[in-house]
Amino acid sequence: MSDHTSSLHDAFFTLHHGLPRQGPGSDYTTRRLLALAGPLPERPRVLDLGCGPGRSALLLAAEAGAEVTAVDLHEPFLEELRRAAAARGLGDRIRTLRADMGDLPFPDGSFDLVWAESSAYAIGFDTALRAWRRLLSPSAPRRGGRVSGGTLVLTECEWTVDEPGPQARAFWDRHYRLRTTAGNTAAAVESGYHVLGVVPQPESDWDEYYGPLAERADAADAASPGMAEALAATRAELAMRREHGGEYGYTGYVLRPVDPRWRTREETAADIPAVREINAAAFATREEAALVDALREDPEAWLPGLSYVAEAPDGTVAAYALITRCRVGDTPAAALAPVAVAPAHQRGGAGQAVVRAVLDAARLRGERLVLVLGHPDYYPRFGFVPASRYGIKPSFEVPDEAMMALDLDGSGGVPEGMIHYPAAFGV
């Protein structure tokens, strides 16, 4: 490292030492992401990559009861974390390791949760998806027939508009190529993950990072070696956010590798007889099978590409899930129904696999809201909550907890009002 590079490196870290965060974030966002990760083991094994001074690591150890391995390349950040952990009585829960997040020494399947807030950019989103997948614990049966595996949580800076202006694009193209949420979601699915949830981070998450950083910059000694250049870069970054912050932002992704036992795909014409039989066998009457046939014939209800099957290892259709068009008030929405699993494959994960796959497909189509009328012990694992929380209600009597909604982009900006189903539903 040259003297100039070394001075700039030291000046950069002088600006950042002692700050509560090294990127946009908040305890609120960390908790939201943790909730979307679903149930964890009693003492989950967590890998926090690019941990910095360890704000997330401390929360995960304290609130999730986690055994955290916190990794960063900068030893002074790790020392800050060790001191903070000891002060909070968490020294036995947090292990620090100085290592490169792109070259990790851990065996496959070592962690229940891999966590990276504001740090995946160091190796790139796509590289992170590929490199870290092997570290996640494999899928395994749990009580009640539920099948779970390790979960990857990472946050990524991305465009929040379809056409960012030339100043914002020029700035980011020099540093890191941004995509939209749609682009990053597609990359995650292409890399073999299901998207469990998406969390657009609020502006206050940037304030928690940039507020203390701006104060530190104002107090810095510009005459110290490398500091003038470090300050210029920092102030350019702060100015870009101030002037063009509406064009980009951070988004959190909660991802889980697909269950390798079940191949999921769009239905083909050749699958229709098997789909009909699965729906007939899975329900008390053949009404669900007839419903699917009727929806196929309704061009206003049928959404191409959202009729999905899961294949058993022998290539037969093991499970089915369908999403069709409905409305909330006058606003288009989507309805998940029916979901059916062949009796021989029930309680083995096929249903979860096909539901997650069709929800991923709906995200990639740009759908924002999915509704389901179903068992309140089953669908919350996919992120569904009572629709009444959004001011959404059906036109018929049903227990509140059974009518559920899923906000696919996590924005909360879903329509309110009465649900209107296609005529084939008969309601």
C-alpha positions in Angstrom: 0.0 0.0 0.0 1.5 3.4 -1.0 1.9 6.2 1.5 -1.0 8.1 -0.1 -3.3 5.1 -0.1 -2.4 4.4 3.5 -3.1 7.9 4.6 -6.4 8.0 2.8 -7.3 4.6 4.3 -6.4 5.9 7.8 -8.3 9.2 7.3 -11.4 7.3 6.1 -11.5 5.1 9.2 -10.8 8.1 11.5 -14.0 9.6 10.2 -15.9 6.4 10.9 -14.5 5.1 14.2 -17.0 5.4 17.1 -20.0 6.0 14.8 -23.0 3.8 15.8 -23.4 2.6 12.2 -21.3 2.1 9.1 -24.3 2.2 6.7 -28.0 3.1 6.6 -30.0 1.1 9.2 -31.8 1.1 12.5 -32.7 -1.3 15.2 -36.3 -1.0 13.9 -35.3 -2.3 10.5 -33.1 -5.0 12.0 -36.1 -6.3 13.9 -38.4 -6.2 10.9 -35.9 -8.3 8.9 -35.5 -10.7 11.8 -39.3 -11.1 12.0 -39.5 -12.0 8.3 -36.8 -14.7 8.7 -39.4 -16.8 10.6 -39.0 -19.1 13.5 -35.4 -19.8 14.4 -33.8 -22.6 16.5 -33.7 -21.9 20.2 -30.0 -20.8 20.0 -29.5 -19.9 16.3 -26.1 -19.8 14.7 -25.7 -16.4 13.1 -23.0 -15.1 10.8 -22.9 -11.3 10.7 -20.7 -10.3 7.6 -19.2 -6.9 7.4 -20.4 -6.3 11.0 -18.5 -3.0 11.6 -18.9 -2.0 15.2 -21.6 -4.7 15.6 -24.9 -2.9 16.1 -26.8 -5.8 14.4 -24.7 -8.5 16.1 -25.5 -7.1 19.5 -29.2 -7.0 18.8 -29.3 -10.5 17.3 -27.4 -11.9 20.3 -29.6 -10.1 22.8 -33.1 -10.5 21.2 -32.8 -13.7 19.2 -30.6 -15.5 21.7 -28.1 -16.1 18.9 -24.6 -17.4 18.9 -23.1 -14.7 16.6 -19.9 -15.0 14.6 -19.1 -11.4 13.6 -16.8 -10.9 10.6 -15.0 -7.8 9.4 -11.7 -6.9 7.8 -11.1 -3.9 10.1 -9.7 -5.0 13.5 -10.6 -1.8 15.3 -14.3 -2.3 14.5 -14.1 -5.8 15.9 -12.4 -4.5 19.1 -15.3 -1.9 19.5 -17.7 -4.8 19.2 -15.9 -7.0 21.8 -15.9 -4.1 24.3 -19.6 -3.4 23.7 -20.5 -7.1 23.9 -18.6 -7.4 27.2 -20.3 -4.3 28.6 -23.7 -5.7 27.8 -23.0 -9.2 29.2 -23.0 -10.7 25.7 -19.3 -11.6 25.5 -20.1 -15.3 25.5 -22.6 -14.9 22.7 -20.4 -13.0 20.2 -17.2 -14.3 18.6 -15.3 -11.9 16.3 -13.2 -12.9 13.3 -11.1 -10.8 11.0 -11.7 -12.2 7.6 -12.6 -11.4 4.0 -16.4 -11.9 3.5 -15.6 -13.2 0.0 -13.3 -15.9 1.3 -14.8 -17.4 4.4 -13.3 -20.4 6.3 -16.6 -22.0 7.4 -17.9 -25.4 6.4 -21.0 -25.8 4.4 -24.3 -25.6 6.4 -22.7 -23.8 9.4 -25.3 -21.2 10.0 -29.0 -20.8 10.5 -28.9 -17.1 9.6 -26.4 -15.2 7.5 -26.7 -11.5 8.0 -25.2 -8.6 6.0 -26.6 -5.1 6.6 -25.0 -2.5 4.3 -22.0 -4.7 3.5 -22.8 -7.0 0.5 -21.7 -4.2 -1.9 -18.1 -5.0 -0.9 -18.3 -8.2 -3.1 -21.4 -7.4 -5.1 -25.0 -8.6 -4.6 -24.8 -11.4 -7.1 -21.5 -12.7 -5.7 -22.9 -12.6 -2.2 -25.9 -14.7 -3.3 -23.7 -17.3 -4.8 -20.9 -17.3 -2.2 -23.0 -17.3 1.0 -25.7 -19.9 0.0 -23.5 -22.8 0.9 -23.1 -21.5 4.5 -26.8 -21.9 5.2 -28.1 -24.9 7.1 -30.0 -27.3 4.9 -33.8 -27.8 4.9 -35.0 -30.2 7.6 -38.4 -31.3 8.9 -39.8 -29.6 12.0 -42.8 -30.2 14.1 -46.1 -30.1 12.3 -44.6 -31.1 9.0 -43.0 -27.7 8.5 -39.7 -27.7 6.6 -37.2 -24.9 7.1 -33.5 -24.2 6.4 -31.1 -21.4 6.8 -32.0 -17.8 5.8 -30.0 -15.1 4.2 -30.7 -11.5 5.2 -28.9 -8.7 3.3 -29.6 -5.1 2.5 -28.7 -3.5 -0.8 -28.7 0.0 -2.3 -30.8 0.2 -5.4 -32.7 2.6 -7.6 -36.2 3.6 -6.4 -37.2 5.1 -9.7 -37.3 3.6 -13.1 -35.3 6.4 -14.7 -32.8 8.0 -12.3 -31.4 11.3 -13.4 -27.9 11.7 -15.0 -26.3 13.1 -11.9 -27.3 10.2 -9.6 -26.5 7.6 -12.3 -23.1 9.1 -13.0 -22.3 9.1 -9.2 -23.3 5.6 -8.6 -21.9 4.2 -11.8 -18.5 5.3 -10.6 -18.9 3.5 -7.3 -21.4 0.6 -7.7 -23.9 -0.4 -10.3 -27.4 -0.2 -8.8 -30.5 -2.1 -9.9 -34.1 -1.8 -9.0 -36.0 -4.0 -6.5 -37.3 -5.9 -9.5 -33.8 -6.5 -10.8 -32.5 -7.7 -7.4 -35.5 -9.9 -6.8 -35.0 -11.5 -10.2 -31.3 -12.0 -9.4 -32.2 -13.7 -6.1 -34.7 -16.0 -7.7 -32.3 -16.9 -10.5 -29.7 -17.7 -7.9 -32.0 -20.3 -6.4 -33.7 -18.5 -3.5 -37.2 -17.8 -2.5 -38.0 -14.3 -1.4 -39.5 -14.4 2.1 -39.8 -10.7 2.4 -38.7 -7.3 1.2 -38.2 -4.2 3.4 -37.7 -0.8 1.9 -35.7 1.1 4.4 -37.1 4.5 5.5 -35.3 7.8 5.2 -34.7 7.8 9.0 -32.3 4.8 8.4 -30.1 7.1 6.4 -30.3 9.8 9.1 -29.0 7.4 11.7 -25.9 6.9 9.5 -25.3 10.3 7.8 -26.3 12.5 10.8 -23.3 11.3 13.0 -21.0 11.1 10.0 -21.8 14.7 9.0 -21.0 15.9 12.5 -17.7 14.0 12.5 -16.8 15.5 9.1 -17.5 19.0 10.4 -15.1 18.4 13.4 -12.3 16.7 11.4 -8.9 18.2 11.0 -8.6 18.7 7.2 -4.8 19.2 7.5 -4.1 15.7 8.8 -2.7 13.3 6.1 -5.3 12.0 3.7 -8.1 13.8 5.5 -8.8 16.5 2.9 -9.5 13.8 0.2 -11.5 11.7 2.6 -13.6 14.7 3.6 -14.2 15.7 -0.1 -15.5 12.2 -0.9 -17.7 12.1 2.2 -19.2 15.5 1.5 -19.9 14.5 -2.1 -21.7 11.5 -0.8 -23.8 13.5 1.7 -24.6 16.1 -1.0 -25.7 13.4 -3.4 -28.1 12.0 -0.9 -29.4 15.4 0.0 -30.1 16.4 -3.6 -31.0 13.0 -5.2 -32.0 10.8 -2.3 -35.5 10.3 -3.9 -33.8 8.3 -6.7 -32.1 5.6 -4.6 -32.4 3.8 -1.3 -31.6 0.7 0.7 -33.9 -2.3 0.6 -33.6 -5.4 2.9 -34.1 -8.9 1.4 -34.9 -12.0 3.4 -34.1 -15.1 1.3 -34.2 -18.8 1.7 -32.7 -21.4 -0.7 -35.3 -23.4 -2.6 -36.0 -26.9 -1.2 -34.0 -29.2 -3.5 -36.5 -32.0 -3.1 -39.2 -30.3 -5.1 -38.7 -28.8 -8.6 -41.2 -26.0 -9.1 -42.3 -24.6 -12.4 -45.1 -23.0 -14.4 -47.9 -25.4 -15.3 -48.0 -26.7 -18.9 -51.0 -28.0 -20.9 -49.8 -31.5 -20.2 -50.1 -30.9 -16.5 -53.8 -30.0 -16.6 -55.2 -33.5 -16.0 -52.9 -34.1 -13.0 -53.7 -30.7 -11.6 -57.4 -31.5 -11.8 -56.9 -34.8 -10.0 -54.7 -33.2 -7.3 -57.4 -30.6 -6.6 -60.1 -33.3 -6.5 -58.1 -35.5 -4.2 -57.0 -32.7 -1.8 -60.5 -31.3 -1.1 -63.7 -32.9 0.1 -65.5 -32.2 -3.2 -64.5 -31.6 -6.8 -65.5 -28.0 -6.5 -61.9 -26.7 -6.4 -61.0 -28.7 -9.5 -64.0 -27.1 -11.3 -63.0 -23.7 -10.0 -59.5 -23.9 -11.6 -61.1 -25.0 -14.9 -63.5 -22.1 -14.8 -60.7 -19.6 -14.0 -58.8 -20.8 -17.0 -61.7 -19.8 -19.2 -61.9 -16.3 -17.7 -59.5 -13.9 -19.4 -60.1 -11.2 -16.9 -59.1 -13.5 -14.0 -56.4 -15.7 -15.4 -52.8 -14.4 -15.0 -50.4 -16.2 -17.4 -47.4 -17.6 -15.6 -49.0 -17.8 -12.2 -50.3 -21.4 -12.3 -47.5 -23.4 -10.7 -46.7 -27.0 -9.9 -44.2 -28.8 -7.7 -42.8 -32.0 -9.1 -41.9 -35.1 -7.0 -38.5 -36.7 -7.6 -40.2 -39.1 -10.1 -41.4 -36.2 -12.2 -45.1 -36.5 -11.2 -47.0 -33.4 -10.1 -47.0 -33.4 -6.3 -48.6 -30.0 -5.5 -50.3 -27.0 -7.1 -50.8 -23.3 -6.5 -52.7 -20.7 -8.5 -52.8 -16.9 -8.3 -55.6 -15.1 -10.3 -56.8 -11.5 -10.6 -59.2 -10.0 -8.1 -59.8 -6.5 -7.0 -59.8 -4.5 -3.8 -62.3 -1.7 -4.5 -61.3 -0.7 -8.0 -57.6 -1.6 -7.7 -56.2 -4.8 -9.2 -54.9 -7.3 -6.7 -54.2 -11.0 -6.7 -55.9 -14.0 -5.1 -54.0 -17.2 -4.1 -56.4 -20.1 -4.5 -56.5 -23.0 -4.6 -53.4 -24.6 -3.1 -53.5 -28.4 -3.2 -51.0 -31.2 -2.4 -51.4 -34.8 -3.6 -52.2 -37.0 -0.5 -49.0 -39.0 -0.9 -46.9 -35.9 -0.6 -48.7 -34.0 2.1 -46.8 -32.7 5.1 -43.5 -33.1 3.3 -42.8 -29.5 2.1 -44.2 -29.7 -1.4 -47.0 -27.3 -0.6 -44.6 -24.7 0.9 -42.3 -25.1 -2.1 -45.1 -24.4 -4.7 -46.6 -21.5 -2.7 -43.2 -19.8 -2.4 -42.5 -20.3 -6.1 -45.8 -18.8 -7.2 -45.4 -15.9 -4.9 -41.9 -15.3 -6.3 -43.4 -15.4 -9.8 -46.0 -12.8 -8.7 -43.3 -10.5 -7.4 -41.5 -10.8 -10.7 -44.7 -9.8 -12.5 -44.9 -6.7 -10.4 -47.9 -7.7 -8.4 -48.1 -5.8 -5.1 -50.9 -7.5 -3.1 -51.9 -11.1 -2.7 -55.0 -12.2 -0.7 -55.8 -15.7 0.6 -58.7 -17.2 2.4 -57.1 -20.1 4.3 -55.9 -21.7 7.5 -54.5 -19.0 9.9 -51.9 -21.5 11.1 -50.4 -22.2 7.7 -50.3 -19.0 5.6 -48.5 -16.6 8.1 -45.3 -18.6 7.4 -45.3 -16.9 4.0 -45.8 -13.5 5.4 -49.6 -13.2 5.3 -51.3 -11.2 8.0 -55.0 -10.5 8.6 -56.3 -8.4 5.7 -58.2 -6.2 8.1 -54.9 -4.7 9.2 -54.9 -3.0 5.8 -58.5 -2.1 5.8 -59.3 -4.9 3.4 -62.4 -7.1 3.9 -64.4 -9.7 2.0 -68.0 -9.3 0.9 -69.0 -12.3 3.0 -68.8 -13.4 6.6 -65.5 -15.1 7.5 -63.3 -15.2 10.6 -61.0 -12.2 10.6 -57.9 -14.3 11.0 -58.7 -16.5 8.0 -58.8 -13.7 5.4 -55.2 -12.7 4.9 -53.1 -10.4 2.8 -49.4 -10.2 1.8 -47.8 -6.9 0.8 -45.3 -8.2 -1.7 -43.1 -5.1 -1.9 -43.2 -4.3 1.8 -44.2 -0.7 1.2 -47.5 -0.8 3.1 -49.1 1.2 0.2 -51.8 -1.3 -0.5 -55.4 -0.4 -1.4 -58.2 -0.5 1.2 -61.8 -1.7 0.6 -63.9 -4.6 -0.3 -62.5 -7.7 -2.1 -64.2 -8.5 -5.4 -63.4 -12.0 -6.6 -63.9 -13.4 -10.2 -67.3 -14.8 -10.9 -66.0 -18.3 -10.8 -65.6 -18.1 -7.1 -69.3 -17.7 -6.7 -69.1 -15.0 -4.0 
